[in-house]
């Protein structure tokens, strides 16, 4: 526990903390807090829940993670990467099921942190990450068609291609007022990036879209657009009210919230078993996103995050947050970069960011309810485009090795057609298989020219020396050993130079044992040279030991040569 607190980013950054640092953190926190408000609402809506739950996530989970995490600059809250996972959970299990999944994901993240799995990101191949991220971006963009065009549809099916087909069928129901507001907002978002200003473009765009909707509605009586107020409602004192509650997040029990059928979902072992795969996926994606974000923040600032502590912090945020209405949260790269550019010095900025959102919810909930849904859809379209890294994706396809391109396209396609769970699992398996194949190609056995080697001069013709290169593991051992099964009939002694063999697994041991037995039956003695001590210990534990006239170990080729010369050819045939 002492070690955890010693690595806590907040505690570490407060050592030597000055008033100037506090001023910088306050400014950065206010800036990123204002930026996070519309994003939190839009991402909650995209995940299938009312917008206030995105705000509660940024407030509660963002605050807890800032207090307990391992990255100085990360800003946590709802993120676009979660949308494709959370939407199916919400449809099937309702808000109650989503919050229970979040609690379970929090427990898994804490276990990962305690088990020191913070270096997890190093074992996720880059094409896998880019592939499923680009696939998520395509799905998010497709889901915005409904609100951007103001389409009237029934309940959308679970799979993306089926959703897309239904949206295309609903195109005749498009409403021009929603499209106009969406295009105005999207235009401002795209044009604002060309201006060199610190004012967040999406705030200007959303305000412009909302103002345009109000002005056009004033002059055109038939002009009306869907807003948060018209699409969402909540219960207060038994009365249904429109929009967002003007109140802070209050304690609640996730299992008391409605499930997919509208009734309290409850809690049972059966439900936990059903939600466990989704919880594991949320935890894995949260770990990947948070650690990636921390790495990006380190690159921008020169700081160094504590990965295991960051996982524990993310776990605490997701474990406690749902008891205040928070959905899954993780570190957000875009908001973290905004925080750094605004001059943040420590996690105090992330704490201020959460408090700013709390103040906005308490004081401006009524105004937030006036935001047009088409404007929020335009914002998510830009988020999806930035998330896709389309230019980088195309560049990888052009210049990357063929194996990496296959992994990239497989992850991308599976994410779009099926879901991210299948995509990541298949991508990791495919990447592992292709990696094994590439490594096995590098493993081989070569007959050495003894006359050209200073340590092997004057060896008689009945001694052959083979150089084994590469790891003797399950993907390459048999290939390396097979070359030794066709030695010349005149050979009575074989020297195996294993100086270039970095490791050997059980498959390699079995293959070597089979080779030794084959050579012994043919009356050929074997001398193994330059075998690393740890690998020799493995062979000894497997029962492969020195036997006079059959198998000997030599420290180097000089010693192997002397042993071969001292071993008569007729002795080797025993």
N, C-alpha and C positions, 0 to 999 in steps of 0.2 A: 504493500500500500504506500509506503514511504517513497519507493521508487516511482510509482505512478505519479504522485503529487510533485515529485522532483522534476518529472518530465512534462508536467502540465504546462501548456503554452502560456496561459494567463499568468500563472505564478512566476514562470521564468521571465516573462517580458516585464513584469512589474519591478524587477530588481533594477534599481537605477532609474525608475520611471520619473519623468519630470513634468512640470506644468506645461511646457511646450508640447510634449507628447500628448497630454490630455486634450489640449486645444485641437491638435491635428486629428486625434481619434474622434472627437466630437463632430468636427466638420465632415470627416469621412463617413461616420455613422449616419449622420443626417442625410447625406447625399445618397448613400446606398439604400437607406431605409425608404426614401421617397421612390427610388428606382424599383424597389422590390414589391411595392404595394400592387400595382397593376399586374406584374408578372405572377405574383402569388395567386391572385384571383383567376387569371386566365388559365393557369396550370391546374388549379382545382377544378374549374369547369371542364377542362379537357379530360380530367381524370374521372369525371362523372359525378362529382359532388358539388354542392353549393359553394360559391366563392369564398364565404367567410372561413371555411376550413383550410383553405390555402393561407389566409392571413394568420389563422391560429397556429399553423405549422411554422410560419416564419417567426412568429412571436415566441412560442414556447420552445419548440425544438431548436430554433436558431439561438435562443438565449442559453439553453442548457448545453448545447454543443460548444458555444463560445466559452462557457465557464469550465468545461471539462475536457475539451479536445486537445490535440497535439499540434495544431497549425496556427500560427499567429494571425494569419490574414484571411483564412477561409470564411466565407459567408454561407451559412447553411439554410435550407428551406426546401420547398417543393421544387423539383426540377423537371425539365422536359423529358429526360431519359426515362422517368418512371411512368409516363403516361400510358405507354403500350402495355405495361404490366398491370397498372391499377384499374384501367377501364374495364377489363373483363371481370376482375374481382368485384368491382362495384356493381356491375350488371347482375352477377350471379348471387352475391352475398350481401349486397347493400352496404350502407355506410358502416353498420356494425361489424360486418365481416372485414371491411377494409381496415378499420381501426384495430381489430384483433390481429390481423395479419401484420400490422405495423408493430404491435407489441412483441409478437413472436420474432420478427426480424430484428428488433432491438436486442433481444436476448441472444440471438445468433451472433450479432455483431460484437457484443461484449465478450462472448466466448472466443471469437476469433482474435480479439485484442489481447485477452488474457493468455491465449495459446501462442501469442507472438507471431500471428500471421500477417503482420503489417507489411511485409515485403511481397504480399500477394501480387501486386501489380507487375512485378518483374517477371512473373510466369504467365502473363496473359499476352499472347502474340499480338503485335501491333496490327496486322491485318484483321484479326478478330475484332479488336476494339473499334477500328475505323469502319469495318463492315456492319456491325450491328448498330453503331451510332448513326451511320448514314441511313440504314433501314428504318430506325426509329424516326428520323427526320422526315422521311417520305410518308410514314404513317401519320405523324402529327399534321403535316401539311394537308394530307387527304382529308383528315377529320375536320379541318377548318372550312371546307367547302360549304357545309350546311349553314353555318352562321354568317359566313362572308357573303353568301348569295341570298340568305333569308329563306332557305328551302323549307318546305313543309314535308316532313317524313314521319313514318311511324317509328317504333323502336328499332334501332339499327342492330343488325346481326353481329355476332362476335368476331368473325374473321374479317380482316381488312378488305380483301377482294370482294367479299359479299357486301360489305358496307359501301365500297366504292360503286358497285353495280347499282345499289339502291339509290345512292346519291345522284348518279347519272340519270336514273329513271325519274327522279324528282325534279330535274332541271326545269321543266315547264312551270313549276310552282315558284320559281325565283322571283324575288321582289326587288324592283329597281331602287327603292330608297335604301335598303340595306347594302346593295351593291355600290351605290354612290358613296355612302359613308365609308365602306370598306376600302374603296379605291382612293378616297381622299386621305384616309389614315395611312394606307400603304405608300402613297406618293410622298407624304411628309417623312415617313420612316426612311425611305430610300434616298430622298434628297438631303435630309439632315446630316447624313454621314459625310457629305462633302464639305460641310461647314466645320471649321476648326473652333469648336466651342465645347466647354465642359458641361453645358446644359444637356441632360439626357434626352436623346431624340425621341424615345418612345413616350415620354411624358408630354412633350410638345405635340406629338402626333395624336395621342389619345384626347388631349384637351381640344385640339383642332377638330377631331372627329365628333366629339360631344357637342362642341359649339356649333359646328355645321349642322348637326342634326336638329339642334334647338332653333337655329335661325331658319332653316328650310321648313321646319314644322310650323313656325310662326307665320311664314308667308304662304305656304302651301298647305291648306287644311287637310288634304289627303296624304300628306307626307308623314309617315310614322315608321319608326324602326324598333326592333326588339332591343330592350335594354336589360340590365341586371334586375331592375325592379319588376319588369314585366315577365321575366322568365323564372325568378326564384322567389321563394317565400319562406317564412319561418313562423313558429308558434311562440307567443309571449302571453302569459297569463290566460291561456286558453283561447286567445284571439290570433287569427292568421294575419300576418303582416307581410308586406312586399319588401323585397330587397335584402339588405344585410343588417343583422342585429347591431344596434348601436350600444354594444356592451363588450367588456373584455371576455376572453375565453374563461369559462367557468368549469369547475371539476365535474366530471361525468364518468359513468361506467360504460366502456365500449360495448359490452354484451347486452346493455339495456337499450341500445340503439337499434333501429329497424334493420332487418335483413333483407334478402331479395324479395320476400313476400310482403314486406311492409310491417311485419310484426317484430317485436324484440327478438334479436337473433339468439340470445342465451349463450351458454357455453357448455361444451361437452367434449369428451375425448374424440368422438367421431368428427365433430367440427374442426378440432385442432388437427386431426390427421388430414382432413381435406384441405385445410389452409396451409399446411406445412410446406408443400412444394413451392407455393407462391411466396411464402415468407422467406424461404431460403433464397429464392431468386431476387427478391427485394433486397435482402441482406448482401448478396454477392454484388449486385449492381451498385448498391449504396457504397460498399467498400471500394469498388473499382473507381467510381466517380469521385469519392472523397479523396482517395489517395492520388488520383490523377490531378485533381484540383490542387492538392497540397504541393505536388511536384511542380506544377505550373507556377504557383505562388512563390516557391523557392527560387525558380528560375528568374522571376521578375524582381525579386528583392534580395537575393543572396542569402536568405535565411535557410534554416534547416528544420523540417518538421519531424515530429516523433510519430511514426506510423502506427505503432501499437496503441499509443495513447489516443491518437485520432480515432481509431476504430472503437475504442471504449467510449469516447465522447459521443461519437455517432450513435453507438448503441444506447447510451443513456438518453439521448434526445429522442430516439424512436421508441424507447421503452416507456418513458414518462409522458411524452407528448400526447399520445392518444387519450390519456385520461383528462385531457383538456381540449379534445377535438382535433388534434394534429394528425395529418396523414403522413406517409413516409417522407422523410427529409434526408438530404445529403448535401454536401458542399456543391455550390454552383460556380462554375468557372467564370461565367460572364459577370456575375455580381462580385465575385472575389477580385477580378481584374479591375472592376469599377472602384472597389474599395481601396485597392493599392494605388490606382491613379489619383484617387481623391486624397492621398497622403496618409493612410492609416499607418499606425505604428505598432499596434498590439490588438489582442482580442477585445479590448474595450470598445473598439469601433463596431465590432459585431454585436456587442451588448447594446450599444446605443442604437444600432440599426433595428434591433428587436423592439426597443422601447419606442422608437419613432413610429413604427407600424402600429403599436398598441395605442398611441395617442391618436393616430389617424382613424383607427377603428372606432374609438370612443367619441371622437369629435366630428368626423366627416363621413360617417357611414351613409348618410342620406345622399350626399353628393356622389359617392362612389356608385350608388345604385342607378345613377343617370347615365353611366357609361354604356354606349351601344355595344351589343354583342358582336356586330360586324367589325368594330374597331379593335376589340380584343382578338378576334380571329385574324385580323391583319397583323397584329403584333406577333401572334404565334406563327404566322407564315414566315415572318422575318427571323424569328427564333429558330424555326426549323431549317431555314436556308443556312444560317450561320452554323448550326449544329452539324449539318451535312458535310461541311468542308468539301463542297463539290469539286473545286479545282484540285485540291489535294487528292481526292478520290480518283479523279481522272488521271492525274500524274502517276499515282501508284500503279494503275492499270497499264500505263505506258512503259514505265521504267523498271518495275519490280520483277524479281524472278517469277517464273511461271507458277511455281508452287504457291507463292504468296498471293498471286492474283487469283488463283483458284480458291484459296481460303477466304479472301476478301469478298469475292462475288458470291460464294456459298453462304457466308454469314449475312450478307446484304439481302440476298434472295429469300433465305429462310425467315429472316426477320419480317419481311414484307408479307410473304405468303402465309406463314404460320405464326410464329411468335418468337420473342427474343430468347426464351428458355431453350427452345429447340436449336435456335441459331447459334447461341454461345456453346452449347454442349457439342453440337456437330462441328462447329468451327475448331474447338479445342482438340477434339478427336482427330479431325482431318489434319490440323497443323502438326499434331504429334506424329501421325503416321508418315506424313511427308518429311518431317524432320528426321525420323528414324531411317527413312529411305535414303535421304541425302547423306546422313552419317555413315550408313552401311556401305555406300558407294566409296567412301574414303578409306574403308577398311579392306586390306588385301594382303596377300602373301607373295613374296618375290624371291626367286632363286638367285642368290648372290654369286657374283664372279669372284671367287676366292683369290685369284691371281692379282686382282686389282685392289685388294684390301690388305693394308700393311699388317693387320693382326692375324690374317688367315693365310699367309704365304706358306708354300710347301706342304699343303694338305694333300693327302693321297686321294686318288679318284673315288674311293669308296665312301668318302665323307662329303656330304652335301650340306650347305648352309642356307637357311631360309630366313628372310627378314619379314617379320609380321608387323604391319603398320595399322594402327587404329584400335579402337575399343572392341574387345571381344564380348559383345552383349547379344541379346536375343535376336537383334535384327541383322547381325553381321557375322556371328561366330561360325555358323555352318559354312558360309561362303569362304571365310578365311581358311578353315580347316580342310575344305574339300580339295584345295590345290595341293595339299601334302599327301593325298591318297594315291597320287599317280607318280610316285618317285621312280627313278630308274631302277632296273633290276640289279644293277651293279652296286647300288648304294647300300651300305651296311650300317652307317652311322649318320644321323640327322642332327644338326645343330639348329636350334630355334632361337634366333635373336629377338627378344621381346622388349628391347629398350624403348620402342615406340608404341608400346601397348599401355595406355593410361589406366584402364580398368578392365575387370572381367566380372561378369555376373554368373548366375547359376547355369544359364544356358551355355555360356562360354566354357564353364568348367566341365559340363557334361560332354560338349563337343570335343574338348581337349582330351578328356578321358577316353572317349570313343576312338579318337585318332591314335592315342598311345597304344590302345589295345590292338588296333588294326596294324600298326607298325610292328608291334611285338610279335604278332602272329606271322608276320613276314620276315622275322629275324632281324629287325632293324632296331638298333639302340638309339635313344634320344638324349640329347644334352640341351637343357634349357638355360640360356644365358641372359643376363641383364634383367632378370625378373625382379620387380619391385618387392620389397619385404612384405608389404601388406597383402599383395596378391599371392605370394608364396604361402603366407599364413592361411589364406583361403583354400589353397590347394591341399595343404596339410590337413585342414579340418574336413575336407572332402575325401580324404584317404589317398591322395596322390602324393606319394613319398619316394625318396631316392631308393633305387634298387640296383645293386651292382650288375653291370652288363645290360641293363634295360633302360633305366632313367637316372640321370644325374642333373644337379643344378650347379651352374657356374656363375661367379660374380660378374664376369665380363668375357669378351670374345677371346682374349689372351688365355684365360684360364680354360675356356671351352676348347680351344685349340690344343692345349697341353693334355687335357683329359681325352680328347679324341685320338691323339697320337699314342697315348698310353693304353688305349683300349684296342686290343688286337681284333682284327676283322673276324677271326674265327670265334672269339669270345662273344662278339656282338650277335652272333647267330644262335646263341643258346636259347 
